[in-house]
């Protein structure tokens, strides 16, 4: 079977290396149905290159002094990983209509990259299968997981035996690609168990697999299988210390401290501290600035911009308090008409969502909003798009619910952080919750309770 038809120009380009000249590393290929005009290749740290497509949608990048390791390449909204080393001439072909499934490598060291793609596709399949295992008793769950792990290990062993002089670093990456998704499922099962009111005691050997893992490779935090395993492990470390965790603020504080102690890269540590604080806040948002987790974050994080934005969030929390009257502000509807918020919500229980499209995908927002609209037909929904583009609306939500801001608006006074904010207002215009979110665990219940106000 012909796995890859290499354009003649690329063959000539790669084949023209004179033995007297220093060899280069080549990375190229062809994109069917391209989504944009370029491909990017990056190690997520020091190396980053943009390679533009030719008229026939082929591309080639050539590099000297290339460093061996795992790289990420992106085209449009999609990405995948590739392992490269000096003097490789690696090509791929893919169709964006079926990005991962159509991706095939050829050239130097193609086999290692094809097995990485196979590992990714198998993990996607396993995810669907394992999703039904979490409610199983521990013994049965472990039996099924061990069966999957044995198949993965056999594939790794077969690859090792079929390739001579394979890079030890690549073999570590292959272990991570194959086995860490399985380990993540073990961590997830433990997390589900620890978070139950009556958790089951895990067998003494449950976490033995951790002794064979690499958990201090911060440079691989951009690699999905590694990242997901480390995050699950960080959570379980805290769960194990605090099984009777009834205080989510204390749990968040312990998690922030665990990140600080386990992650050595300052940049990655800051990102994790920031994302963890924000994610936990939006799971159980409180219209209060008294959370000790904020203080812990400021103590541990060293990124000035991240700290400034958290401070803006705290400042936003001080405005629109429960029991206050909703302040007056104007919005622009889809027809261009300027309306005061009081015209829109007068005499109605209302949910106001102030959102920035950069903070969450349209697909996720629309699925949540449409669910809430369907379940609360007597409530007025007002979605305010906080974005720079005057024509930007959220896809798949009826336009009648959507508004944008005029050029000057005091909405900016209580949305300075640009994080999404939901405000619940009763029919008398009194704020019942000044800061909640679409991801809040009890958001549908909160909206339902507006009927009783």
N, C-alpha and C positions, 0 to 999 in steps of 0.2 A: 504494500500500500504506500502511495506517495504521501508522506506526512506534511511536506512543506515544499512549495515551489519557490525557489529563491530567484528573485529578479536578477537578470544578467549583470546589471550595473553594480549590484551589491557583491556578486561573486568576483567581478573584476576589482572592485574597491578593496575587498578583503584579501584577494589573492595577490595584490601588487606589493605586499611587504617584501622589500629586498632583505636578504639575509644579512647584509652588511649594516642595515639600519636597525635602531632599537625597535623592538616589536611593540605594537599597540594592542589595546583591548578594544574590541568592537561589540556594540550592542545595537541591534536593529531589528527590522521586521516589516510587516505589512498589516494595516488596519482595514478591515472590511466594514463599511458603513460607519466611518469615523464620526465622533461626536464633537470634535474640535480639531484644530490644525496642528496639534503637537502632542508629544509624549514627554513626560518628565521622568527623570531617573534620579534617585536620591538615597543617601544612607541615613537620612533623617537628622544628620548632624552637620558635617563639614562639607559634604559633597552634594551638589544639586545642579542638574543640567536640564535644559529644555531643548528637545530635539524636534524640529519642525518637519511635518510630512511633505514629501514631494507630491507632484501632481498625480502620480499613480498610487498615492497613499502609502508608499514605502518610506522608510526613514533609516538613518544610520548615525550612530554616535561613535567617535573614536577617541581613545584616552591613553595618555602616557602616565607613567608613575601611578598606576591604578592599584587600589588597596583591595585585597581579598575580603569578601564578606557578604552579608545579606543586604540587599537593596530593595527599595520599593519603587515600582513604576506606576504611573497614573496616566489615564486617558479619560477625559471628561469626568464623570462622577465616580468612575470605577478605579480600582487599584488591585495590584497583585504583587507578589514578592518574587525576586530572582536572586540566585546566588552566583556571584561573579568572582573571578580571580584574574590576575594579570595574564595577558596574552590570549584570553578567551575570545572567540568569535562566535557570539551567540545570537541567534535570530529567533523570532517568534511570529506566528500568524494568529490573528483572532478576529472574530466577528462580534461587534459590540451588541448585536441583538441577542447574543448568548455568550457573554464575555468569558466567564470562567470555563464553561464546558467546551468552548471552541478553541481555547488557548493551547497551542502546541509549540514546543521548542525544537530547534534543530541546530546543528553546528557543534562547536567544542563544548563539552560538558553539558549537552542537552539532557542526557538521561537524568542527572541529578535534579534539574529543574522540572522535568516532567513528573518525577515522583513527588515533588513538592506540591504540584497542582493536584495530583491524584490524592494526596493526603488531605488537601483542603476540601475536595469534593466529597471524599469519604466522611470527613468530619461533619459536613453539612447533612449528609444522609444519617449519620449516627445521632446528630442532635434531635432530629425528628423522632427517631426510634427511642432514644433515652428519655425523652420528655415524658413518656408514659411509665417510666420506672420509679419516679420520685415518691410515689405513694406506696411502693412495695415495702415489705418488712426488710430490715437491714440485711439479713442473711441472703434473701433472694436477690436484692439489689446488687450486693457485692458479687454474687455468683454470675449475674448477667454482665456486670462491668468487667470482671476478670476474663470472661470469654472474649469480649471485645478487645481487651488489652492483649491477650495472647495472639490474636490475629494480627494486631498492629506490630507486635514484637517480631512475629514471624516474617512480616513484610520487610521490616528493618534488617533482620538477619539475612534474608534472601538478597537484599540489595548489597549489603556488605560483602557477601560471599561472591557476588557476580561482578564486582568492580575491584580492580587492583589499585593500590596506592591512592585510595580516596582520601581527600582532605579530612583530617580529624575534626576541624572546625565545622565542615559541612555535616559530618555525621552527628555532631551535637545539635545542629539546626534540624536535621531530619528527626532526631529523637523528640525534639520539642514539637515539631509539626505533627508528628504521629501520635505521641503519647500525652502531651500536655492537655489537649482537649478532653481526653479521658480523665486525667487527674482533676481538671476543672469540674467535671461532673461529680467526682467524689467530694470535692470541696463544696459544691453547691448542695449536695445531699446533706452534708454535715451542717451547712448553714441553715437549711430548712429545719433540720432536726433541732439545732440549738435555739432557734427562734420560737419553737413551740412552747406552749405553757407547760406541758409535761414532756420534756425531751427524753429520748431513749438513750441509754448509755451506749456509746460506741465501743466496739471491741478494741482491746488494747493494741492490736496490730493495724487498726484502721488507717492511720496516717503513715505507715511504714514506707509508702512510695515516696514520701518527701525526702527520704535519705538519698535517693538516687537523682534528685532534681537539681538543676542549677537555679538558684534563687537570688544571685547577686550579679546578674548581667543587665545592668541598667541600660546598656547600649541596645538591648533588644526589646525595650518597652514599646517600640513602634510595631513589633511583630505580634499580630493578633493572638495566636495561641499562647505565647509567653505572657503577654499583658493580662489576658483574662485569668490565667492561672495565678499570677502574682496578686491580682486584685482580690480574687476569692480567698487566697491564703491570708492576706492582710486582714480581711473581715473575720475569718475563722480564728485567727490568733486572738482577736478581741473577744469573740463569742466565748472561747474557751476560758478566758480569764474572768468573764462576767456573765455567767449563765443566767443569773436572775436579773437580767437587765430590763428594768421597767422604765428607766429614764433614758430617753433617746438622746438627750443632750450629753449625758455622761458617756454613752456609747460613742457618739461622734467625737468627743474629746479624746477618748482612748484610741480611736481609730486614727485621728490626726497624729497623736503621739507615736503610734506604731509605724505610720508612714515615715515620720521624721527619723525614727531609729533604724528602719530597714532599707530605706532608699538613700543611696549615697550621692547620686547626681543632683546638684542643686536645682537645675532647670526642671528635671522630671519631678523631683520632690515638690517643688512649688506648684507645678501643674496639678499633681495629685491632691495636694492640700486644698487648692482652690476648688477643683472639681468636686471633691468629696464634701467640702463645706456647703457648696451651693446645692448639690444633689440632695443632701440630707435636709437642708432648709426647705426645699420645695416639696419634699415628701411629707413633711409636717410643718408647713409654714405657720409662723406665729407673728401676730402683729405686735411684736415686742423687741426691744433691743437688749434685753437682759440675758440673752444666751451666753453662757460661759464659753461655748464653742467658738464664738467670734473672738474672744480674748486669746484663746489658745492658737487660733489661726494667725492672728497678728504677731504673736510671739514667735511662731515657727516659720512663717513664710517670709522670704526676703525679696520677693518681686514687688517693686513699688507700684506698678500699674494694677496688678491684681489686688493689692491692699487698698488702693484708691477706689477700685470698683466695689469692693466689699463695704468700704466706708460709705459709698453712695447708696448701697442697698440699705445700710443701717439708717442713713438719713431719710430714705424713702419710707422706712418703717415708722418714722416719727410722725408722718402725715397720714391723713385719712384714718383716724382711729375709730374703733367700734363705738357707736353712740353719737358720733358727729354727723352733722348734716352734710350730704354730698355737695362739694363746692360747685359753683357754676363754671362751665367751660363749653366752648363751641366745637362742633365736629362737622365734617363735610361728608354728605352721603354720596352714593354712587352717581347720582345725577348732577352733582356739583352744588347742591343746595346747602347753605350754611344753616345748621340747626343747633340750638342750645340743648345740652344734655337733659334739661328739665322737660323739654318738649317730647323727647324720646321716651323717657321713663316715667312721666307723670302718672300717678295712680297705679303703677305696675311694680310688682316685685321684679328686680332686674339683676342680671349678671353682666358686669363689665369686664372684658378681657383686653388688657393693653399688651400687645405682643410685638416682638421684633422678629422678623422672619429669619434672621441670622441665628437665633437662639434655638430654634426647633424646626423640623421639617414640616412642610405643608401637609404631608400625608398623615403624620402623627397628630398634628393640631386638628385637622379636619375630622379625623376619626373620633377623637375625644369630644370635640365640640358638637358634632352631629349626634353623637350618643346622648349628650346632655340635653340638647334641644328636643330630641325625640322623647326623652323621659320626663321632660318638664315643659309641656306645651303651654302652660299658663304663665310662664316666666319670659320676660323680655331679655333677649340676648343682644349685647352690643360689643362687636369686635372692633377694636381700634388698632389699626396697623401702624406701628411706630417704625417706619422705615423711611429712608431718604428718597426712594423712588415714589413720585406722586401717583403713579399708576399701579403700584404694587398692592395686590390683594391676595388673600389666602385662597388657594385653589380648593375646589370641591366643597366650599361653604357658600350657601345662598348669599348673593350679593346684597340682599336686603338687610342682612345683619351687619354688614361691614361699613366702616367709616375710616376716614383719614383725618389728619390734623390740619388745620389752617397753618399758615406760615408762622404765626405767633400764637402760642398756646400755653396756658398755665398747667397743662397736663405734664409738661416737662418738669415742673416743680416736684412732682411725686413719682416721676419715672426716670430719674437721673441716671440710674444704673443700667437702664435699657433691658433689665431682666423682665420676663413676662410677669404680669401682675393681674390677678383677678380680684375684683371688689364686688361684694354682695350687698345690695341695697334693697330695703323693703319699699312697699308701695307709698310710704310717707316720705321717702327720700332720705331715710336714716341709714347710715352704714351699719350693717350687721357683721361684716368681716372686711377689714380694710386691706388684708393681704393674704390671699390664698392662691392656689395654683391648679392647673389642669392635672398635675401629677399627684396632688394631695390624695391620700388614701380614702378620705371620706367626702370627697368633693360633691358627689351626687347626693349624699345625705344632707350636706350643708345647704344645697340648693333647695332640696325638698322641704327643709325646715323653714325656708322663707315664707311658705304658705301659712305658717302658724304665727307669723309676726303681725 
